[in-house]
Amino acid sequence: MSADLRPVSAASVASWDHEADVVIAGFGVAGASAAVEAASAGADVLVLERAGAWGGAAALAGGFIYLGGGTGLQTACGFGDSVDNMTAFLNAAMGPGADQERIADYCAGSVAHFEWLVDCGVPFKPEFFGEPGWEPMGDQGLMYSGGEDAYPFNTIAEPAPRGHVPEMLNKKQGQASAGFMLMKPLVEAATNLGVQTVYDIRVQSLIVESDGRVVGVTARQYGTDIAIRARRGVVLGTGSFAYNESMMARFTPRIAGRPVSAVEQHDGQGIRMAQALGADLAHTDATEVAFLVDPQQLVRGILVNGRGQRYVAEDTYPGRAGQLTLYHQDDKAYLILDDEAQEQALASQTPKLILRKPKWVCETVAELEAEIGLPTGSLQDTVARYNAGAERGEDPLLHKKSRWLRPIGSPVGAIDLRHATGGFPLGGLRTTLSAEVLHVSGEPIPGLFAAGRCTAGLAAWGYASGISLGDGSFYGRRAGRAAAKA
């Protein structure tokens, strides 16, 4: 453990450079939500942001917030949902080890959280986007974002779209997306409540009293060491450890060196500061896995492994397909689709730069199988079985929806998806439902709170787009309220 991470005794601090009731490290979605709630509770709030501006990874994200249970947006778009239905889905989709108590808590508060976002000025257009995609092509506000309508989840819970996306005109996928329109109103709400911010400052360690209570942080700004006092509590909203090479190598080696949906400030600093005080961790080996192929292509083909076999319904959540590919198929996959399927994908609204071109194209499946180097007869058998089912409008093996079933014809090609995955870690600090950071003893660390991707939130070994921004903002609010009352 580096010396600069070790807790500093409050008695050793000669003077305080800044002080506030609540000090928040990080001005992403967790930090902004915490700031709004702490200030609304009457606390004097100071946010410390390592970058030169607010936003974090959230401002660069597609903007999904995973909400349900019957939000106003779901109702306006004609979809019914319930807390129990949402809970059933998340208990299945968030993977082995997911915290069912936390999921129940989040689902019960989901409608109220949506209304809070709207009250903060986050805009949502009451229009449903029903096409496959990483995010809506336009400014539509609602979309399936976790494979809710795909097998096996459509047999576990009644499908309902829960990907709530802030309205943003003239957005560009991957360059300027709706995460900005989530963050801008939250930051403005915080600023209007009197929240103060210091930029270009990197938190270094926690400051503690002799009884173990956290009363501030040390930080460095422009080469100068600074001490900041927190009269009531410190909130960590510092993001994941995606850019910490040693932590990634230790906990999530399969995605090391391939971070996705993270920013360079996500280096695990907040996690390690809390660890130095004895904080507990959870799900540090769990990851979201991005699959770098457009869903418009994925749904129209069949995904096969290195043995020429299908292993996942192609119309499921792409992150689920990516996770199964990386961890269960040795990161080897090929997307088989014919010329007509490729043309249909090209005709979709997807930006053409995102669509992949086949690496191999042949007149017959047998020739394609040989070109790829798959076991003789393997792909031929897979395609024959798939085509026979598609002719009947069914997929008895993996239950792809009939909407996407069409026999594969000629010419036929294969998109090379070997090592076409990246991702980000889902684990972090273990917290209570009030966002208190837990010591390894199981007791809360007094004065220390955390939310967002520096914590182990809703997701364990599963994911749905919008979970990070959802639980980051939801438990960020809890952290702000709890710190203000501490």
C-alpha positions in Angstrom: 0.0 0.0 0.0 1.5 3.3 -1.0 2.3 5.7 1.8 0.2 8.5 0.4 -2.9 6.3 0.6 -2.6 5.7 4.3 -5.0 7.5 6.6 -3.8 10.7 8.1 -4.4 11.6 11.7 -6.5 14.6 12.2 -4.3 15.7 15.1 -1.4 16.0 12.6 -3.2 18.5 10.4 -1.8 22.0 11.2 -4.4 23.9 9.2 -7.3 23.3 6.8 -7.2 24.7 3.3 -10.9 24.1 2.7 -13.8 22.9 4.8 -17.5 22.1 4.4 -20.2 20.0 6.1 -20.0 17.4 3.3 -17.0 16.8 1.1 -17.5 14.8 -2.1 -14.7 13.4 -4.2 -15.8 13.2 -7.9 -18.3 15.2 -9.9 -19.7 12.4 -12.0 -23.3 11.1 -11.6 -22.8 9.8 -8.1 -21.1 12.9 -6.9 -23.5 15.3 -8.5 -26.5 13.4 -7.1 -24.9 13.3 -3.7 -24.3 17.1 -3.9 -27.9 17.9 -4.8 -29.3 15.8 -1.9 -26.8 17.0 0.7 -27.3 20.6 -0.2 -31.1 20.1 -0.3 -30.8 18.7 3.3 -29.2 22.0 4.4 -25.5 21.0 4.3 -22.7 23.1 3.1 -21.2 21.1 0.2 -17.8 21.0 -1.5 -17.0 18.8 -4.5 -13.5 17.9 -5.4 -13.0 17.0 -9.1 -9.8 15.6 -10.4 -10.5 16.7 -14.0 -10.8 20.2 -15.2 -14.6 20.1 -15.5 -17.6 18.2 -14.2 -19.0 15.1 -15.9 -16.8 12.1 -15.4 -17.6 8.9 -17.4 -21.3 9.7 -17.1 -21.1 12.8 -19.3 -19.5 10.7 -22.1 -21.9 7.7 -21.7 -24.9 6.8 -23.9 -27.0 8.1 -21.0 -29.2 5.0 -20.1 -30.6 5.1 -16.6 -32.1 1.8 -15.7 -35.5 2.5 -14.2 -38.9 0.8 -14.1 -41.8 -0.3 -11.9 -44.2 2.0 -13.8 -42.4 5.3 -14.4 -44.2 8.1 -16.1 -42.1 7.6 -19.2 -43.0 3.9 -19.4 -46.7 4.7 -19.1 -46.5 7.5 -21.7 -45.0 5.1 -24.1 -47.7 2.5 -23.5 -45.8 0.0 -21.4 -47.0 -1.5 -18.1 -44.5 -2.5 -15.4 -44.5 -3.2 -11.7 -41.9 -3.2 -8.9 -42.2 -7.0 -8.5 -41.8 -7.5 -12.3 -38.7 -5.3 -12.4 -37.3 -7.1 -9.3 -37.8 -10.5 -10.8 -35.9 -9.5 -14.0 -33.0 -7.9 -12.1 -32.6 -10.8 -9.7 -32.1 -13.0 -12.8 -30.1 -10.6 -15.0 -27.6 -9.2 -12.5 -25.9 -12.6 -12.2 -24.7 -14.9 -9.5 -24.0 -13.1 -6.2 -26.2 -10.1 -6.9 -27.5 -8.5 -3.7 -31.3 -9.2 -3.7 -31.9 -6.8 -0.8 -30.3 -4.0 -2.8 -32.2 -4.9 -5.9 -35.5 -4.9 -4.0 -34.6 -1.5 -2.5 -33.7 0.0 -5.9 -36.8 -1.3 -7.6 -39.1 0.0 -4.8 -37.6 3.5 -5.2 -37.3 3.5 -9.0 -40.5 5.5 -9.9 -39.7 8.1 -7.2 -36.1 8.3 -8.6 -37.3 8.9 -12.1 -39.5 11.7 -10.8 -36.5 13.2 -8.9 -34.5 13.3 -12.1 -37.3 15.0 -13.9 -37.6 17.5 -11.0 -33.9 18.2 -11.4 -34.5 19.1 -15.0 -33.4 15.9 -16.8 -35.5 15.8 -20.0 -37.1 12.6 -21.4 -39.0 12.4 -24.7 -42.0 10.0 -24.4 -41.1 8.0 -27.4 -40.1 4.3 -27.6 -37.2 3.1 -29.7 -37.8 -0.5 -30.7 -34.8 -1.3 -33.0 -31.7 -3.2 -32.0 -28.9 -0.9 -31.0 -26.5 0.2 -28.3 -28.6 3.3 -27.8 -31.5 5.1 -29.6 -30.5 6.5 -32.9 -32.3 9.7 -32.2 -33.7 11.5 -29.1 -36.2 8.8 -28.2 -36.5 8.3 -24.4 -37.2 4.6 -23.8 -35.6 1.4 -25.0 -35.0 -2.2 -24.1 -31.5 -2.1 -22.6 -31.0 -5.5 -20.9 -32.5 -8.2 -23.0 -35.8 -8.1 -21.1 -37.7 -9.3 -24.1 -35.2 -12.0 -25.0 -34.9 -15.6 -23.7 -34.6 -16.7 -20.9 -35.7 -13.4 -19.3 -39.0 -13.2 -21.2 -40.0 -16.4 -19.4 -39.0 -15.1 -16.0 -40.6 -11.6 -16.0 -43.0 -9.8 -18.3 -40.9 -7.9 -20.7 -40.8 -4.1 -20.2 -38.3 -1.6 -21.6 -36.4 0.2 -18.7 -33.6 2.0 -20.5 -34.5 5.6 -19.8 -32.5 8.0 -22.0 -32.4 11.8 -21.5 -33.5 13.7 -24.6 -30.6 15.2 -26.6 -30.8 16.7 -30.0 -28.0 16.3 -32.6 -26.2 13.7 -30.6 -23.6 11.5 -32.2 -23.2 7.9 -30.9 -19.9 7.5 -29.2 -18.9 11.2 -29.5 -21.7 13.3 -28.0 -24.4 11.2 -26.4 -27.2 11.6 -23.9 -25.0 11.2 -20.8 -24.3 14.9 -21.1 -28.0 15.7 -20.9 -28.2 13.7 -17.7 -25.2 15.5 -16.1 -25.9 19.1 -17.1 -29.1 19.5 -15.2 -27.8 17.7 -12.1 -24.7 20.0 -12.0 -26.9 23.0 -12.5 -29.2 21.9 -9.7 -26.2 21.4 -7.4 -24.8 24.8 -8.3 -28.1 26.6 -7.8 -28.2 25.0 -4.3 -24.9 26.7 -3.5 -22.6 23.7 -4.0 -19.0 24.8 -4.3 -16.5 23.0 -6.6 -12.7 22.7 -6.8 -11.3 21.3 -10.1 -7.9 19.8 -11.0 -7.5 18.3 -7.5 -6.6 14.7 -6.8 -7.7 13.2 -3.5 -4.8 11.3 -1.8 -5.9 9.8 1.5 -8.6 10.0 4.3 -8.2 12.0 7.4 -9.4 10.3 10.6 -9.9 11.1 14.2 -8.4 8.9 16.9 -11.7 7.1 17.2 -11.6 6.1 13.5 -14.1 8.7 12.2 -13.4 10.1 8.8 -13.3 13.9 9.1 -11.6 14.9 5.8 -9.3 14.2 2.9 -5.8 15.1 1.8 -5.4 16.1 -1.8 -2.9 17.4 -4.2 -3.5 20.4 -6.5 -0.9 21.8 -8.9 1.9 20.1 -6.9 0.7 21.4 -3.5 -0.6 19.2 -0.7 -4.0 20.3 0.6 -6.1 19.3 3.6 -9.9 19.5 3.4 -12.1 19.2 6.4 -15.5 17.5 6.3 -17.6 18.5 9.3 -20.2 15.8 8.7 -19.0 13.3 6.2 -16.9 12.4 3.1 -18.6 10.9 0.0 -16.5 8.9 -2.5 -17.8 9.0 -6.1 -14.4 8.4 -7.8 -15.4 5.7 -10.3 -14.0 2.3 -11.1 -10.5 0.9 -11.3 -10.6 0.4 -15.1 -7.4 2.4 -15.6 -5.4 0.9 -12.7 -3.2 -1.7 -14.4 -2.2 -3.6 -11.2 -5.8 -3.8 -9.9 -7.1 -4.9 -13.3 -4.3 -7.5 -13.6 -5.2 -8.8 -10.1 -9.0 -8.8 -10.2 -10.1 -8.8 -13.9 -7.2 -10.0 -16.0 -9.5 -11.0 -19.0 -10.3 -7.4 -19.8 -7.0 -5.8 -18.6 -5.7 -3.3 -21.1 -9.1 -3.0 -22.9 -11.2 -0.5 -20.8 -14.6 0.5 -22.2 -17.0 3.1 -20.8 -14.5 4.5 -18.4 -12.2 7.6 -18.2 -8.6 7.8 -17.2 -9.6 9.2 -13.8 -11.0 5.7 -13.0 -7.8 4.5 -11.4 -9.2 3.0 -8.2 -7.9 5.8 -6.0 -11.0 6.2 -3.9 -11.3 2.4 -3.5 -7.7 2.1 -2.3 -8.0 5.1 0.1 -10.9 3.4 1.7 -9.1 0.0 1.7 -6.2 1.6 3.6 -8.7 2.3 6.4 -9.9 -1.3 6.3 -12.9 -1.0 3.9 -14.4 -4.3 2.6 -14.8 -5.1 -1.1 -17.3 -7.1 -3.2 -17.5 -8.6 -6.7 -14.0 -7.3 -7.7 -13.7 -10.1 -10.3 -17.1 -9.2 -12.0 -17.1 -7.3 -15.3 -19.4 -5.9 -17.9 -18.2 -7.0 -21.3 -18.8 -4.9 -24.4 -19.2 -6.8 -27.6 -17.8 -4.7 -30.5 -20.3 -5.6 -33.1 -23.5 -3.6 -34.0 -26.7 -5.2 -32.7 -28.3 -4.5 -36.1 -25.9 -7.1 -37.5 -26.0 -9.4 -34.5 -29.7 -10.1 -34.6 -29.7 -10.9 -38.3 -27.0 -13.6 -38.2 -26.0 -16.5 -36.0 -23.1 -16.3 -33.5 -20.9 -19.4 -33.4 -17.9 -20.3 -31.4 -14.6 -21.9 -32.4 -16.4 -25.3 -32.8 -19.0 -23.8 -35.2 -21.8 -24.0 -32.6 -24.3 -21.4 -31.5 -24.3 -20.6 -27.8 -26.5 -17.5 -27.2 -29.6 -16.0 -28.7 -28.4 -13.3 -31.0 -31.2 -10.9 -30.0 -30.3 -10.8 -26.3 -28.5 -7.9 -24.6 -25.2 -7.5 -26.5 -23.3 -7.3 -23.2 -24.6 -10.7 -22.3 -23.4 -12.1 -25.6 -20.0 -10.5 -25.0 -19.7 -11.9 -21.5 -20.6 -15.4 -22.6 -18.0 -15.1 -25.5 -15.2 -13.9 -23.3 -15.6 -16.1 -20.3 -17.2 -19.3 -21.8 -16.0 -19.4 -25.4 -12.3 -18.4 -24.9 -13.1 -15.0 -26.5 -13.6 -16.6 -29.9 -16.7 -15.9 -32.0 -17.8 -15.6 -35.6 -21.0 -13.9 -36.8 -22.4 -15.8 -39.8 -24.8 -13.8 -42.0 -25.8 -13.8 -45.7 -25.7 -11.0 -48.2 -29.4 -10.0 -47.6 -28.9 -9.8 -43.8 -25.8 -7.5 -44.3 -27.8 -5.3 -46.7 -30.6 -5.0 -44.2 -28.2 -3.9 -41.5 -26.6 -1.4 -43.9 -30.1 0.0 -44.6 -30.7 0.6 -40.9 -30.1 4.0 -39.3 -26.9 2.7 -37.7 -23.9 4.9 -38.6 -22.1 3.0 -41.4 -18.7 3.4 -39.6 -20.0 1.2 -36.8 -21.0 -1.8 -39.0 -18.4 -4.4 -39.6 -17.6 -6.1 -42.9 -17.3 -9.9 -43.2 -13.7 -11.2 -43.2 -14.7 -14.2 -45.3 -17.4 -14.5 -48.0 -18.2 -17.7 -49.9 -20.9 -19.2 -52.0 -21.6 -22.1 -49.7 -21.5 -22.8 -46.0 -19.1 -25.7 -46.6 -16.6 -23.3 -48.3 -17.0 -20.7 -45.5 -16.4 -23.4 -42.8 -13.2 -24.4 -44.5 -12.1 -20.7 -45.0 -12.6 -19.9 -41.3 -10.9 -23.2 -40.3 -13.8 -24.6 -38.3 -14.2 -28.4 -37.8 -15.5 -30.1 -40.9 -19.2 -30.4 -40.9 -19.7 -28.3 -37.8 -20.9 -25.0 -39.3 -22.9 -26.9 -42.0 -24.8 -28.8 -39.3 -25.4 -25.6 -37.3 -26.7 -23.7 -40.3 -28.9 -26.6 -41.5 -30.5 -26.9 -38.0 -31.0 -23.2 -37.7 -32.5 -22.9 -41.2 -34.9 -25.8 -40.6 -36.2 -24.0 -37.5 -36.3 -20.6 -39.2 -38.5 -22.1 -41.9 -41.0 -23.0 -39.2 -40.6 -19.7 -37.5 -38.9 -21.1 -34.4 -35.5 -21.5 -32.7 -35.8 -24.6 -30.5 -32.2 -24.4 -29.4 -31.8 -20.8 -28.2 -35.3 -19.2 -28.7 -34.4 -16.2 -30.7 -37.6 -14.2 -31.4 -39.4 -15.1 -34.6 -39.0 -11.5 -35.8 -35.3 -12.2 -36.5 -35.6 -15.7 -37.8 -34.8 -16.1 -41.5 -33.0 -19.0 -43.2 -29.4 -18.1 -44.1 -28.8 -18.1 -47.8 -26.0 -17.4 -50.3 -23.6 -15.8 -50.6 -22.7 -16.2 -46.9 -20.0 -14.4 -44.9 -18.5 -14.4 -41.5 -17.5 -11.4 -39.3 -14.4 -12.2 -37.3 -15.3 -11.5 -33.6 -12.3 -13.1 -32.0 -11.1 -10.8 -29.2 -13.8 -8.2 -30.1 -14.6 -7.6 -26.4 -13.6 -5.0 -23.9 -15.2 -3.9 -20.6 -15.1 -2.4 -17.2 -15.1 -3.8 -13.6 -18.3 -4.0 -11.6 -16.8 -4.5 -8.2 -15.7 -2.1 -5.5 -16.4 -1.0 -2.0 -19.1 -2.8 0.0 -21.7 -0.4 1.3 -25.0 -0.4 3.2 -28.3 0.7 1.5 -27.6 4.1 3.1 -24.3 4.2 1.2 -22.1 3.8 4.3 -18.8 2.2 3.5 -18.4 -1.1 5.4 -15.3 -2.1 7.3 -14.0 -5.7 6.9 -15.5 -6.2 10.4 -18.9 -5.6 8.9 -19.5 -2.3 10.7 -19.8 1.0 8.9 -16.8 3.3 8.8 -18.0 6.5 10.6 -18.2 9.5 8.4 -17.4 7.7 5.1 -19.9 7.1 2.3 -19.6 6.0 -1.3 -21.7 5.5 -4.5 -21.3 4.7 -8.2 -18.7 2.5 -9.8 -16.2 2.7 -6.9 -18.8 0.5 -5.1 -20.2 -2.9 -5.7 -23.7 -1.8 -6.7 -26.6 -3.7 -8.2 -24.6 -5.7 -10.7 -22.6 -8.8 -9.9 -22.0 -11.3 -12.8 -24.6 -9.7 -15.1 -25.5 -6.3 -16.4 -28.0 -4.2 -18.3 -27.2 -0.8 -19.9 -28.2 1.9 -17.4 -27.4 0.1 -14.2 -24.2 2.1 -13.6 -25.9 5.5 -14.0 -29.0 4.2 -12.3 -27.5 2.9 -9.1 -24.8 5.6 -9.2 -27.4 8.4 -9.1 -29.8 6.5 -6.7 -27.2 5.6 -4.1 -25.4 8.9 -4.7 -28.5 10.6 -3.4 -28.5 8.2 -0.4 -24.9 9.0 0.3 -25.5 12.8 0.2 -28.5 12.5 2.5 -26.7 10.3 5.0 -23.6 12.4 5.0 -25.6 15.6 5.6 -27.2 13.9 8.7 -24.0 12.4 10.0 
